[in-house]
Amino acid sequence: MRYAFIRTHKPVLDDAPYRSWDSTEEYRSWCERNLPDWLGYGRV
Amino acid sequence: MGAFEYRQAEEIRDKFAAHGIRYLFLGKSGAILLGFPDTTQDADLYVERTTENCRALAVALSELGFALTTEQVAEVERGKDFIQLKNGPFDLDLIFAPDGIERFEDAWRRRVDVEGFPVTHLDDIIASKAATNRQKDRESLPRLRSFRTWWLDQNR
């Protein structure tokens, strides 16, 4: 597990130093509206 | 913002322990700490939402090098449901109300200790990922469930 943490840039998601949401549902919805599909944050 | 590395998980563990913070590694970072062979880029922390715990958390984050504004400190202190930090030495998601887990106390009781890391039980990690129903979680779940069978057998 020592080497399991890696870094790649995730567009949009990594482009702000701080974000917060009043509910986890708001966070999920924000991800669906704003992140590229290929990041996999959309619900199926 | 920067890459999250194992030694930074150790920094979190040691700093949070020094402040007596009740939290759990959740998500893939938690699964990896349990031995799941995969990679991740940040850490998801499930934090108990009590006034004292959240205040200690804000102090600990500052000591770790997170540059929080007064307003952001206030959000941490009140335990806003989901906070994403990329303004420190590594990326961190603070989750006070994860999908699929009803109460922190229940998850805390089921936690697993790995080298001093408090980790959410694999069943709770799986329940949380199943509840989100995201594409990336759907991709991980079959292998996580298979790992669970092996892991439970090893920890009998």
N, CA and C atoms of all chains as a GROMACS GRO file, in nm:
protein
  600
    1MET      N    1   0.082  -0.121   0.000
    1MET     CA    2   0.000   0.000   0.000
    1MET      C    3   0.085   0.126   0.000
    2ARG      N    4   0.213   0.109   0.031
    2ARG     CA    5   0.302   0.224   0.041
    2ARG      C    6   0.309   0.301  -0.092
    3TYR      N    7   0.294   0.229  -0.205
    3TYR     CA    8   0.310   0.293  -0.336
    3TYR      C    9   0.179   0.302  -0.412
    4ALA      N   10   0.067   0.292  -0.341
    4ALA     CA   11  -0.064   0.289  -0.407
    4ALA      C   12  -0.122   0.427  -0.430
    5PHE      N   13  -0.057   0.528  -0.376
    5PHE     CA   14  -0.110   0.662  -0.391
    5PHE      C   15  -0.035   0.734  -0.503
    6ILE      N   16  -0.106   0.767  -0.610
    6ILE     CA   17  -0.044   0.826  -0.727
    6ILE      C   18  -0.112   0.957  -0.762
    7ARG      N   19  -0.057   1.028  -0.858
    7ARG     CA   20  -0.112   1.158  -0.892
    7ARG      C   21  -0.129   1.173  -1.043
    8THR      N   22  -0.251   1.201  -1.087
    8THR     CA   23  -0.275   1.249  -1.222
    8THR      C   24  -0.372   1.366  -1.209
    9HIS      N   25  -0.369   1.455  -1.307
    9HIS     CA   26  -0.455   1.573  -1.299
    9HIS      C   27  -0.597   1.538  -1.344
   10LYS      N   28  -0.695   1.572  -1.263
   10LYS     CA   29  -0.834   1.550  -1.302
   10LYS      C   30  -0.894   1.687  -1.340
   11PRO      N   31  -0.924   1.706  -1.467
   11PRO     CA   32  -0.974   1.838  -1.509
   11PRO      C   33  -1.097   1.880  -1.429
   12VAL      N   34  -1.110   2.007  -1.409
   12VAL     CA   35  -1.219   2.070  -1.333
   12VAL      C   36  -1.208   2.036  -1.184
   13LEU      N   37  -1.211   1.908  -1.154
   13LEU     CA   38  -1.210   1.866  -1.013
   13LEU      C   39  -1.087   1.920  -0.940
   14ASP      N   40  -0.974   1.921  -1.008
   14ASP     CA   41  -0.849   1.962  -0.944
   14ASP      C   42  -0.819   2.111  -0.964
   15ASP      N   43  -0.911   2.183  -1.024
   15ASP     CA   44  -0.880   2.320  -1.064
   15ASP      C   45  -0.924   2.426  -0.965
   16ALA      N   46  -0.968   2.388  -0.849
   16ALA     CA   47  -1.003   2.486  -0.744
   16ALA      C   48  -0.941   2.439  -0.613
   17PRO      N   49  -0.890   2.531  -0.533
   17PRO     CA   50  -0.822   2.490  -0.410
   17PRO      C   51  -0.915   2.443  -0.299
   18TYR      N   52  -1.043   2.481  -0.310
   18TYR     CA   53  -1.136   2.446  -0.202
   18TYR      C   54  -1.277   2.448  -0.257
   19ARG      N   55  -1.351   2.345  -0.227
   19ARG     CA   56  -1.494   2.344  -0.259
   19ARG      C   57  -1.566   2.276  -0.144
   20SER      N   58  -1.692   2.315  -0.124
   20SER     CA   59  -1.772   2.247  -0.022
   20SER      C   60  -1.918   2.245  -0.064
   21TRP      N   61  -1.988   2.147  -0.010
   21TRP     CA   62  -2.129   2.129  -0.043
   21TRP      C   63  -2.209   2.103   0.084
   22ASP      N   64  -2.332   2.151   0.084
   22ASP     CA   65  -2.416   2.135   0.203
   22ASP      C   66  -2.468   1.993   0.219
   23SER      N   67  -2.463   1.915   0.111
   23SER     CA   68  -2.504   1.776   0.123
   23SER      C   69  -2.423   1.692   0.024
   24THR      N   70  -2.414   1.564   0.054
   24THR     CA   71  -2.343   1.474  -0.036
   24THR      C   72  -2.416   1.466  -0.170
   25GLU      N   73  -2.548   1.475  -0.165
   25GLU     CA   74  -2.627   1.474  -0.287
   25GLU      C   75  -2.591   1.594  -0.376
   26GLU      N   76  -2.574   1.711  -0.314
   26GLU     CA   77  -2.532   1.829  -0.392
   26GLU      C   78  -2.397   1.806  -0.457
   27TYR      N   79  -2.308   1.743  -0.384
   27TYR     CA   80  -2.175   1.713  -0.439
   27TYR      C   81  -2.187   1.620  -0.559
   28ARG      N   82  -2.266   1.514  -0.544
   28ARG     CA   83  -2.283   1.419  -0.655
   28ARG      C   84  -2.341   1.490  -0.778
   29SER      N   85  -2.440   1.572  -0.756
   29SER     CA   86  -2.503   1.643  -0.868
   29SER      C   87  -2.405   1.739  -0.935
   30TRP      N   88  -2.327   1.807  -0.851
   30TRP     CA   89  -2.226   1.899  -0.906
   30TRP      C   90  -2.128   1.822  -0.995
   31CYS      N   91  -2.084   1.708  -0.948
   31CYS     CA   92  -1.991   1.627  -1.027
   31CYS      C   93  -2.053   1.590  -1.162
   32GLU      N   94  -2.179   1.552  -1.160
   32GLU     CA   95  -2.244   1.511  -1.285
   32GLU      C   96  -2.257   1.627  -1.382
   33ARG      N   97  -2.282   1.744  -1.327
   33ARG     CA   98  -2.301   1.862  -1.414
   33ARG      C   99  -2.170   1.916  -1.468
   34ASN      N  100  -2.063   1.900  -1.393
   34ASN     CA  101  -1.941   1.975  -1.425
   34ASN      C  102  -1.822   1.892  -1.469
   35LEU      N  103  -1.818   1.764  -1.438
   35LEU     CA  104  -1.698   1.686  -1.468
   35LEU      C  105  -1.713   1.610  -1.599
   36PRO      N  106  -1.603   1.590  -1.669
   36PRO     CA  107  -1.608   1.507  -1.790
   36PRO      C  108  -1.657   1.365  -1.757
   37ASP      N  109  -1.737   1.310  -1.846
   37ASP     CA  110  -1.793   1.176  -1.822
   37ASP      C  111  -1.686   1.072  -1.793
   38TRP      N  112  -1.573   1.085  -1.862
   38TRP     CA  113  -1.472   0.979  -1.853
   38TRP      C  114  -1.406   0.972  -1.716
   39LEU      N  115  -1.427   1.072  -1.631
   39LEU     CA  116  -1.374   1.061  -1.494
   39LEU      C  117  -1.454   0.959  -1.412
   40GLY      N  118  -1.575   0.931  -1.457
   40GLY     CA  119  -1.652   0.824  -1.392
   40GLY      C  120  -1.732   0.867  -1.271
   41TYR      N  121  -1.749   0.998  -1.251
   41TYR     CA  122  -1.823   1.045  -1.134
   41TYR      C  123  -1.975   1.050  -1.158
   42GLY      N  124  -2.016   1.024  -1.280
   42GLY     CA  125  -2.160   1.025  -1.309
   42GLY      C  126  -2.227   0.899  -1.259
   43ARG      N  127  -2.353   0.913  -1.218
   43ARG     CA  128  -2.426   0.796  -1.168
   43ARG      C  129  -2.489   0.721  -1.285
   44VAL      N  130  -2.502   0.592  -1.268
   44VAL     CA  131  -2.556   0.510  -1.378
   44VAL      C  132  -2.687   0.446  -1.337
   45MET      N  133  -0.164   2.242  -0.441
   45MET     CA  134  -0.209   2.104  -0.430
   45MET      C  135  -0.096   2.009  -0.469
   46GLY      N  136  -0.100   1.888  -0.417
   46GLY     CA  137   0.008   1.795  -0.447
   46GLY      C  138  -0.037   1.652  -0.438
   47ALA      N  139   0.054   1.564  -0.474
   47ALA     CA  140   0.021   1.422  -0.472
   47ALA      C  141   0.006   1.372  -0.330
   48PHE      N  142  -0.083   1.277  -0.314
   48PHE     CA  143  -0.101   1.215  -0.183
   48PHE      C  144  -0.012   1.092  -0.178
   49GLU      N  145   0.066   1.081  -0.074
   49GLU     CA  146   0.158   0.968  -0.062
   49GLU      C  147   0.135   0.898   0.072
   50TYR      N  148   0.187   0.777   0.080
   50TYR     CA  149   0.168   0.699   0.201
   50TYR      C  150   0.218   0.773   0.324
   51ARG      N  151   0.332   0.839   0.310
   51ARG     CA  152   0.388   0.909   0.428
   51ARG      C  153   0.293   1.020   0.474
   52GLN      N  154   0.212   1.072   0.381
   52GLN     CA  155   0.117   1.175   0.421
   52GLN      C  156  -0.003   1.115   0.494
   53ALA      N  157  -0.035   0.992   0.457
   53ALA     CA  158  -0.136   0.920   0.536
   53ALA      C  159  -0.085   0.905   0.679
   54GLU      N  160   0.044   0.880   0.690
   54GLU     CA  161   0.104   0.869   0.823
   54GLU      C  162   0.099   1.003   0.897
   55GLU      N  163   0.120   1.112   0.822
   55GLU     CA  164   0.113   1.245   0.884
   55GLU      C  165  -0.028   1.271   0.938
   56ILE      N  166  -0.128   1.235   0.858
   56ILE     CA  167  -0.266   1.251   0.902
   56ILE      C  168  -0.289   1.169   1.029
   57ARG      N  169  -0.249   1.044   1.021
   57ARG     CA  170  -0.269   0.953   1.135
   57ARG      C  171  -0.206   1.011   1.262
   58ASP      N  172  -0.082   1.055   1.251
   58ASP     CA  173  -0.011   1.102   1.370
   58ASP      C  174  -0.067   1.236   1.420
   59LYS      N  175  -0.095   1.326   1.328
   59LYS     CA  176  -0.147   1.458   1.368
   59LYS      C  177  -0.287   1.445   1.428
   60PHE      N  178  -0.370   1.366   1.362
   60PHE     CA  179  -0.507   1.350   1.411
   60PHE      C  180  -0.508   1.278   1.546
   61ALA      N  181  -0.417   1.183   1.562
   61ALA     CA  182  -0.408   1.113   1.690
   61ALA      C  183  -0.367   1.210   1.801
   62ALA      N  184  -0.274   1.299   1.767
   62ALA     CA  185  -0.227   1.397   1.866
   62ALA      C  186  -0.341   1.488   1.912
   63HIS      N  187  -0.437   1.512   1.823
   63HIS     CA  188  -0.549   1.599   1.856
   63HIS      C  189  -0.672   1.520   1.902
   64GLY      N  190  -0.658   1.389   1.906
   64GLY     CA  191  -0.770   1.306   1.951
   64GLY      C  192  -0.890   1.310   1.858
   65ILE      N  193  -0.864   1.324   1.729
   65ILE     CA  194  -0.974   1.336   1.632
   65ILE      C  195  -1.030   1.198   1.598
   66ARG      N  196  -1.162   1.188   1.595
   66ARG     CA  197  -1.227   1.062   1.556
   66ARG      C  198  -1.263   1.072   1.408
   67TYR      N  199  -1.201   0.986   1.328
   67TYR     CA  200  -1.221   0.985   1.183
   67TYR      C  201  -1.188   0.846   1.133
   68LEU      N  202  -1.225   0.821   1.009
   68LEU     CA  203  -1.195   0.692   0.946
   68LEU      C  204  -1.152   0.713   0.802
   69PHE      N  205  -1.055   0.637   0.758
   69PHE     CA  206  -1.025   0.634   0.615
   69PHE      C  207  -1.140   0.561   0.546
   70LEU      N  208  -1.188   0.621   0.438
   70LEU     CA  209  -1.305   0.568   0.368
   70LEU      C  210  -1.269   0.555   0.220
   71GLY      N  211  -1.354   0.492   0.143
   71GLY     CA  212  -1.333   0.484  -0.002
   71GLY      C  213  -1.214   0.400  -0.038
   72LYS      N  214  -1.160   0.429  -0.156
   72LYS     CA  215  -1.052   0.344  -0.206
   72LYS      C  216  -0.927   0.355  -0.120
   73SER      N  217  -0.902   0.474  -0.065
   73SER     CA  218  -0.784   0.486   0.022
   73SER      C  219  -0.797   0.393   0.142
   74GLY      N  220  -0.918   0.381   0.194
   74GLY     CA  221  -0.941   0.289   0.304
   74GLY      C  222  -0.921   0.145   0.261
   75ALA      N  223  -0.975   0.112   0.143
   75ALA     CA  224  -0.961  -0.026   0.093
   75ALA      C  225  -0.814  -0.062   0.071
   76ILE      N  226  -0.738   0.033   0.020
   76ILE     CA  227  -0.595   0.008  -0.003
   76ILE      C  228  -0.524  -0.017   0.129
   77LEU      N  229  -0.559   0.059   0.230
   77LEU     CA  230  -0.498   0.037   0.362
   77LEU      C  231  -0.533  -0.101   0.417
   78LEU      N  232  -0.647  -0.155   0.372
   78LEU     CA  233  -0.686  -0.290   0.414
   78LEU      C  234  -0.618  -0.398   0.330
   79GLY      N  235  -0.547  -0.355   0.224
   79GLY     CA  236  -0.475  -0.451   0.143
   79GLY      C  237  -0.525  -0.466   0.001
   80PHE      N  238  -0.628  -0.389  -0.037
   80PHE     CA  239  -0.683  -0.398  -0.171
   80PHE      C  240  -0.581  -0.344  -0.272
   81PRO      N  241  -0.544  -0.426  -0.372
   81PRO     CA  242  -0.440  -0.382  -0.464
   81PRO      C  243  -0.494  -0.289  -0.572
   82ASP      N  244  -0.480  -0.162  -0.551
   82ASP     CA  245  -0.528  -0.062  -0.647
   82ASP      C  246  -0.451   0.067  -0.621
   83THR      N  247  -0.487   0.172  -0.692
   83THR     CA  248  -0.422   0.301  -0.670
   83THR      C  249  -0.528   0.408  -0.646
   84THR      N  250  -0.487   0.514  -0.581
   84THR     CA  251  -0.576   0.628  -0.561
   84THR      C  252  -0.493   0.755  -0.558
   85GLN      N  253  -0.562   0.868  -0.564
   85GLN     CA  254  -0.491   0.994  -0.576
   85GLN      C  255  -0.512   1.087  -0.457
   86ASP      N  256  -0.601   1.047  -0.370
   86ASP     CA  257  -0.626   1.133  -0.254
   86ASP      C  258  -0.676   1.046  -0.139
   87ALA      N  259  -0.714   1.109  -0.033
   87ALA     CA  260  -0.767   1.035   0.080
   87ALA      C  261  -0.906   1.088   0.113
   88ASP      N  262  -0.997   0.996   0.137
   88ASP     CA  263  -1.132   1.032   0.182
   88ASP      C  264  -1.139   1.003   0.330
   89LEU      N  265  -1.172   1.104   0.408
   89LEU     CA  266  -1.181   1.086   0.552
   89LEU      C  267  -1.324   1.108   0.598
   90TYR      N  268  -1.377   1.010   0.668
   90TYR     CA  269  -1.510   1.018   0.727
   90TYR      C  270  -1.488   1.068   0.870
   91VAL      N  271  -1.537   1.188   0.899
   91VAL     CA  272  -1.507   1.252   1.027
   91VAL      C  273  -1.634   1.261   1.112
   92GLU      N  274  -1.617   1.232   1.238
   92GLU     CA  275  -1.731   1.244   1.329
   92GLU      C  276  -1.769   1.391   1.345
   93ARG      N  277  -1.899   1.418   1.331
   93ARG     CA  278  -1.945   1.557   1.334
   93ARG      C  279  -1.989   1.595   1.475
   94THR      N  280  -1.891   1.620   1.560
   94THR     CA  281  -1.922   1.682   1.689
   94THR      C  282  -1.845   1.813   1.694
   95THR      N  283  -1.892   1.903   1.776
   95THR     CA  284  -1.830   2.035   1.782
   95THR      C  285  -1.682   2.026   1.818
   96GLU      N  286  -1.655   1.950   1.921
   96GLU     CA  287  -1.517   1.937   1.968
   96GLU      C  288  -1.428   1.872   1.862
   97ASN      N  289  -1.479   1.768   1.798
   97ASN     CA  290  -1.400   1.697   1.697
   97ASN      C  291  -1.372   1.786   1.576
   98CYS      N  292  -1.472   1.860   1.533
   98CYS     CA  293  -1.456   1.944   1.414
   98CYS      C  294  -1.361   2.061   1.443
   99ARG      N  295  -1.366   2.114   1.564
   99ARG     CA  296  -1.273   2.222   1.600
   99ARG      C  297  -1.129   2.169   1.600
  100ALA      N  298  -1.111   2.052   1.657
  100ALA     CA  299  -0.977   1.992   1.658
  100ALA      C  300  -0.929   1.963   1.516
  101LEU      N  301  -1.023   1.923   1.431
  101LEU     CA  302  -0.990   1.894   1.292
  101LEU      C  303  -0.936   2.019   1.222
  102ALA      N  304  -1.003   2.131   1.242
  102ALA     CA  305  -0.959   2.257   1.178
  102ALA      C  306  -0.818   2.294   1.222
  103VAL      N  307  -0.789   2.275   1.349
  103VAL     CA  308  -0.654   2.304   1.400
  103VAL      C  309  -0.552   2.210   1.338
  104ALA      N  310  -0.586   2.082   1.334
  104ALA     CA  311  -0.493   1.982   1.280
  104ALA      C  312  -0.464   2.009   1.132
  105LEU      N  313  -0.568   2.045   1.057
  105LEU     CA  314  -0.548   2.073   0.914
  105LEU      C  315  -0.454   2.191   0.895
  106SER      N  316  -0.471   2.292   0.978
  106SER     CA  317  -0.384   2.409   0.971
  106SER      C  318  -0.239   2.368   1.001
  107GLU      N  319  -0.221   2.284   1.100
  107GLU     CA  320  -0.086   2.240   1.137
  107GLU      C  321  -0.024   2.151   1.028
  108LEU      N  322  -0.109   2.083   0.953
  108LEU     CA  323  -0.059   2.000   0.843
  108LEU      C  324  -0.019   2.085   0.722
  109GLY      N  325  -0.062   2.211   0.721
  109GLY     CA  326  -0.023   2.300   0.612
  109GLY      C  327  -0.136   2.340   0.518
  110PHE      N  328  -0.260   2.310   0.555
  110PHE     CA  329  -0.372   2.353   0.472
  110PHE      C  330  -0.400   2.501   0.499
  111ALA      N  331  -0.409   2.578   0.390
  111ALA     CA  332  -0.429   2.722   0.402
  111ALA      C  333  -0.578   2.752   0.398
  112LEU      N  334  -0.641   2.748   0.512
  112LEU     CA  335  -0.785   2.768   0.520
  112LEU      C  336  -0.818   2.913   0.555
  113THR      N  337  -0.913   2.971   0.484
  113THR     CA  338  -0.960   3.104   0.519
  113THR      C  339  -1.050   3.094   0.643
  114THR      N  340  -1.083   3.209   0.698
  114THR     CA  341  -1.171   3.210   0.816
  114THR      C  342  -1.304   3.142   0.785
  115GLU      N  343  -1.356   3.171   0.667
  115GLU     CA  344  -1.484   3.112   0.627
  115GLU      C  345  -1.473   2.960   0.612
  116GLN      N  346  -1.361   2.915   0.555
  116GLN     CA  347  -1.342   2.771   0.537
  116GLN      C  348  -1.324   2.700   0.672
  117VAL      N  349  -1.253   2.765   0.763
  117VAL     CA  350  -1.240   2.709   0.898
  117VAL      C  351  -1.378   2.692   0.960
  118ALA      N  352  -1.463   2.792   0.940
  118ALA     CA  353  -1.598   2.786   0.997
  118ALA      C  354  -1.676   2.668   0.938
  119GLU      N  355  -1.656   2.641   0.809
  119GLU     CA  356  -1.726   2.529   0.746
  119GLU      C  357  -1.676   2.395   0.800
  120VAL      N  358  -1.546   2.387   0.821
  120VAL     CA  359  -1.491   2.264   0.880
  120VAL      C  360  -1.543   2.247   1.022
  121GLU      N  361  -1.545   2.356   1.096
  121GLU     CA  362  -1.587   2.349   1.236
  121GLU      C  363  -1.734   2.310   1.251
  122ARG      N  364  -1.813   2.344   1.152
  122ARG     CA  365  -1.954   2.303   1.164
  122ARG      C  366  -1.981   2.171   1.092
  123GLY      N  367  -1.878   2.114   1.032
  123GLY     CA  368  -1.893   1.983   0.970
  123GLY      C  369  -1.984   1.985   0.849
  124LYS      N  370  -1.956   2.075   0.757
  124LYS     CA  371  -2.034   2.080   0.633
  124LYS      C  372  -2.024   1.944   0.564
  125ASP      N  373  -2.132   1.898   0.504
  125ASP     CA  374  -2.141   1.758   0.461
  125ASP      C  375  -2.022   1.707   0.380
  126PHE      N  376  -1.975   1.788   0.283
  126PHE     CA  377  -1.868   1.739   0.195
  126PHE      C  378  -1.773   1.854   0.166
  127ILE      N  379  -1.648   1.838   0.202
  127ILE     CA  380  -1.547   1.943   0.182
  127ILE      C  381  -1.428   1.883   0.107
  128GLN      N  382  -1.392   1.951   0.000
  128GLN     CA  383  -1.281   1.905  -0.083
  128GLN      C  384  -1.165   2.002  -0.066
  129LEU      N  385  -1.053   1.952  -0.016
  129LEU     CA  386  -0.938   2.038   0.011
  129LEU      C  387  -0.827   2.010  -0.089
  130LYS      N  388  -0.790   2.114  -0.161
  130LYS     CA  389  -0.675   2.106  -0.251
  130LYS      C  390  -0.584   2.225  -0.225
  131ASN      N  391  -0.593   2.277  -0.106
  131ASN     CA  392  -0.516   2.396  -0.070
  131ASN      C  393  -0.412   2.365   0.037
  132GLY      N  394  -0.361   2.244   0.029
  132GLY     CA  395  -0.261   2.202   0.127
  132GLY      C  396  -0.155   2.115   0.062
  133PRO      N  397  -0.080   2.044   0.141
  133PRO     CA  398   0.030   1.963   0.088
  133PRO      C  399  -0.016   1.840   0.009
  134PHE      N  400  -0.145   1.804   0.023
  134PHE     CA  401  -0.201   1.692  -0.053
  134PHE      C  402  -0.352   1.710  -0.057
  135ASP      N  403  -0.417   1.631  -0.143
  135ASP     CA  404  -0.562   1.644  -0.159
  135ASP      C  405  -0.635   1.560  -0.056
  136LEU      N  406  -0.742   1.617  -0.006
  136LEU     CA  407  -0.817   1.552   0.100
  136LEU      C  408  -0.966   1.579   0.082
  137ASP      N  409  -1.047   1.476   0.091
  137ASP     CA  410  -1.192   1.494   0.095
  137ASP      C  411  -1.239   1.467   0.237
  138LEU      N  412  -1.308   1.564   0.296
  138LEU     CA  413  -1.366   1.546   0.429
  138LEU      C  414  -1.514   1.516   0.410
  139ILE      N  415  -1.556   1.403   0.459
  139ILE     CA  416  -1.694   1.360   0.438
  139ILE      C  417  -1.760   1.341   0.574
  140PHE      N  418  -1.865   1.416   0.597
  140PHE     CA  419  -1.935   1.406   0.726
  140PHE      C  420  -2.064   1.326   0.713
  141ALA      N  421  -2.108   1.304   0.589
  141ALA     CA  422  -2.233   1.230   0.567
  141ALA      C  423  -2.220   1.143   0.442
  142PRO      N  424  -2.142   1.035   0.452
  142PRO     CA  425  -2.122   0.952   0.333
  142PRO      C  426  -2.248   0.876   0.293
  143ASP      N  427  -2.258   0.848   0.164
  143ASP     CA  428  -2.368   0.763   0.118
  143ASP      C  429  -2.351   0.624   0.176
  144GLY      N  430  -2.462   0.562   0.210
  144GLY     CA  431  -2.460   0.419   0.245
  144GLY      C  432  -2.420   0.387   0.388
  145ILE      N  433  -2.383   0.488   0.468
  145ILE     CA  434  -2.349   0.464   0.609
  145ILE      C  435  -2.434   0.557   0.694
  146GLU      N  436  -2.514   0.500   0.780
  146GLU     CA  437  -2.612   0.580   0.854
  146GLU      C  438  -2.550   0.667   0.962
  147ARG      N  439  -2.466   0.606   1.046
  147ARG     CA  440  -2.416   0.679   1.163
  147ARG      C  441  -2.267   0.656   1.181
  148PHE      N  442  -2.196   0.762   1.215
  148PHE     CA  443  -2.052   0.749   1.237
  148PHE      C  444  -2.024   0.646   1.346
  149GLU      N  445  -2.104   0.652   1.451
  149GLU     CA  446  -2.080   0.564   1.565
  149GLU      C  447  -2.079   0.417   1.525
  150ASP      N  448  -2.170   0.380   1.434
  150ASP     CA  449  -2.176   0.241   1.388
  150ASP      C  450  -2.049   0.204   1.310
  151ALA      N  451  -2.009   0.294   1.222
  151ALA     CA  452  -1.888   0.269   1.142
  151ALA      C  453  -1.765   0.264   1.231
  152TRP      N  454  -1.764   0.349   1.333
  152TRP     CA  455  -1.650   0.353   1.427
  152TRP      C  456  -1.638   0.221   1.502
  153ARG      N  457  -1.753   0.166   1.542
  153ARG     CA  458  -1.754   0.041   1.616
  153ARG      C  459  -1.702  -0.075   1.529
  154ARG      N  460  -1.725  -0.066   1.399
  154ARG     CA  461  -1.685  -0.173   1.307
  154ARG      C  462  -1.546  -0.150   1.248
  155ARG      N  463  -1.480  -0.040   1.283
  155ARG     CA  464  -1.355  -0.001   1.218
  155ARG      C  465  -1.246  -0.108   1.233
  156VAL      N  466  -1.149  -0.097   1.144
  156VAL     CA  467  -1.034  -0.187   1.147
  156VAL      C  468  -0.909  -0.102   1.168
  157ASP      N  469  -0.821  -0.147   1.255
  157ASP     CA  470  -0.696  -0.076   1.278
  157ASP      C  471  -0.586  -0.140   1.195
  158VAL      N  472  -0.523  -0.059   1.109
  158VAL     CA  473  -0.413  -0.108   1.026
  158VAL      C  474  -0.292  -0.017   1.050
  159GLU      N  475  -0.193  -0.067   1.118
  159GLU     CA  476  -0.073   0.011   1.150
  159GLU      C  477  -0.108   0.146   1.211
  160GLY      N  478  -0.212   0.147   1.292
  160GLY     CA  479  -0.254   0.270   1.358
  160GLY      C  480  -0.351   0.354   1.277
  161PHE      N  481  -0.377   0.315   1.152
  161PHE     CA  482  -0.475   0.386   1.070
  161PHE      C  483  -0.615   0.336   1.106
  162PRO      N  484  -0.705   0.425   1.144
  162PRO     CA  485  -0.844   0.382   1.164
  162PRO      C  486  -0.914   0.374   1.028
  163VAL      N  487  -0.955   0.255   0.992
  163VAL     CA  488  -1.010   0.233   0.857
  163VAL      C  489  -1.153   0.182   0.867
  164THR      N  490  -1.238   0.237   0.785
  164THR     CA  491  -1.376   0.190   0.777
  164THR      C  492  -1.376   0.042   0.738
  165HIS      N  493  -1.462  -0.036   0.800
  165HIS     CA  494  -1.472  -0.178   0.766
  165HIS      C  495  -1.503  -0.193   0.617
  166LEU      N  496  -1.449  -0.297   0.559
  166LEU     CA  497  -1.468  -0.320   0.415
  166LEU      C  498  -1.616  -0.326   0.378
  167ASP      N  499  -1.699  -0.382   0.463
  167ASP     CA  500  -1.842  -0.387   0.434
  167ASP      C  501  -1.901  -0.247   0.422
  168ASP      N  502  -1.853  -0.155   0.504
  168ASP     CA  503  -1.902  -0.017   0.496
  168ASP      C  504  -1.847   0.055   0.372
  169ILE      N  505  -1.723   0.025   0.337
  169ILE     CA  506  -1.667   0.084   0.214
  169ILE      C  507  -1.748   0.038   0.093
  170ILE      N  508  -1.779  -0.091   0.090
  170ILE     CA  509  -1.858  -0.146  -0.020
  170ILE      C  510  -1.999  -0.087  -0.020
  171ALA      N  511  -2.060  -0.078   0.098
  171ALA     CA  512  -2.196  -0.020   0.107
  171ALA      C  513  -2.196   0.124   0.058
  172SER      N  514  -2.092   0.198   0.093
  172SER     CA  515  -2.084   0.338   0.053
  172SER      C  516  -2.069   0.350  -0.099
  173LYS      N  517  -1.982   0.269  -0.154
  173LYS     CA  518  -1.960   0.274  -0.299
  173LYS      C  519  -2.085   0.228  -0.374
  174ALA      N  520  -2.151   0.126  -0.322
  174ALA     CA  521  -2.273   0.076  -0.387
  174ALA      C  522  -2.381   0.184  -0.386
  175ALA      N  523  -2.389   0.259  -0.276
  175ALA     CA  524  -2.494   0.361  -0.264
  175ALA      C  525  -2.471   0.479  -0.358
  176THR      N  526  -2.346   0.508  -0.390
  176THR     CA  527  -2.320   0.623  -0.479
  176THR      C  528  -2.364   0.592  -0.621
  177ASN      N  529  -2.346   0.466  -0.661
  177ASN     CA  530  -2.386   0.422  -0.794
  177ASN      C  531  -2.318   0.501  -0.906
  178ARG      N  532  -2.194   0.542  -0.883
  178ARG     CA  533  -2.119   0.611  -0.988
  178ARG      C  534  -2.052   0.508  -1.079
  179GLN      N  535  -2.022   0.553  -1.199
  179GLN     CA  536  -1.957   0.464  -1.295
  179GLN      C  537  -1.828   0.406  -1.238
  180LYS      N  538  -1.745   0.493  -1.180
  180LYS     CA  539  -1.614   0.446  -1.133
  180LYS      C  540  -1.628   0.348  -1.016
  181ASP      N  541  -1.732   0.366  -0.935
  181ASP     CA  542  -1.755   0.273  -0.825
  181ASP      C  543  -1.809   0.140  -0.877
  182ARG      N  544  -1.897   0.150  -0.976
  182ARG     CA  545  -1.949   0.027  -1.036
  182ARG      C  546  -1.837  -0.059  -1.094
  183GLU      N  547  -1.736   0.009  -1.146
  183GLU     CA  548  -1.623  -0.064  -1.202
  183GLU      C  549  -1.540  -0.134  -1.092
  184SER      N  550  -1.532  -0.068  -0.977
  184SER     CA  551  -1.450  -0.122  -0.868
  184SER      C  552  -1.521  -0.231  -0.789
  185LEU      N  553  -1.653  -0.224  -0.781
  185LEU     CA  554  -1.727  -0.307  -0.686
  185LEU      C  555  -1.710  -0.458  -0.704
  186PRO      N  556  -1.714  -0.511  -0.827
  186PRO     CA  557  -1.699  -0.657  -0.837
  186PRO      C  558  -1.568  -0.706  -0.778
  187ARG      N  559  -1.461  -0.632  -0.803
  187ARG     CA  560  -1.330  -0.674  -0.750
  187ARG      C  561  -1.323  -0.651  -0.599
  188LEU      N  562  -1.385  -0.542  -0.553
  188LEU     CA  563  -1.387  -0.517  -0.407
  188LEU      C  564  -1.463  -0.628  -0.334
  189ARG      N  565  -1.574  -0.671  -0.393
  189ARG     CA  566  -1.654  -0.778  -0.328
  189ARG      C  567  -1.576  -0.909  -0.328
  190SER      N  568  -1.504  -0.934  -0.435
  190SER     CA  569  -1.423  -1.054  -0.440
  190SER      C  570  -1.310  -1.047  -0.337
  191PHE      N  571  -1.249  -0.929  -0.326
  191PHE     CA  572  -1.144  -0.907  -0.226
  191PHE      C  573  -1.198  -0.928  -0.086
  192ARG      N  574  -1.323  -0.885  -0.064
  192ARG     CA  575  -1.385  -0.899   0.068
  192ARG      C  576  -1.386  -1.044   0.112
  193THR      N  577  -1.421  -1.135   0.022
  193THR     CA  578  -1.425  -1.277   0.056
  193THR      C  579  -1.288  -1.323   0.105
  194TRP      N  580  -1.185  -1.286   0.032
  194TRP     CA  581  -1.048  -1.324   0.069
  194TRP      C  582  -1.009  -1.259   0.201
  195TRP      N  583  -1.039  -1.130   0.213
  195TRP     CA  584  -0.999  -1.052   0.331
  195TRP      C  585  -1.063  -1.105   0.459
  196LEU      N  586  -1.193  -1.137   0.450
  196LEU     CA  587  -1.262  -1.190   0.568
  196LEU      C  588  -1.201  -1.325   0.607
  197ASP      N  589  -1.168  -1.405   0.508
  197ASP     CA  590  -1.106  -1.535   0.535
  197ASP      C  591  -0.970  -1.518   0.604
  198GLN      N  592  -0.893  -1.420   0.560
  198GLN     CA  593  -0.762  -1.395   0.618
  198GLN      C  594  -0.771  -1.342   0.761
  199ASN      N  595  -0.881  -1.273   0.790
  199ASN     CA  596  -0.894  -1.206   0.920
  199ASN      C  597  -0.989  -1.280   1.015
  200ARG      N  598  -1.016  -1.403   0.982
  200ARG     CA  599  -1.102  -1.484   1.068
  200ARG      C  600  -1.040  -1.509   1.205
   0.00000   0.00000   0.00000
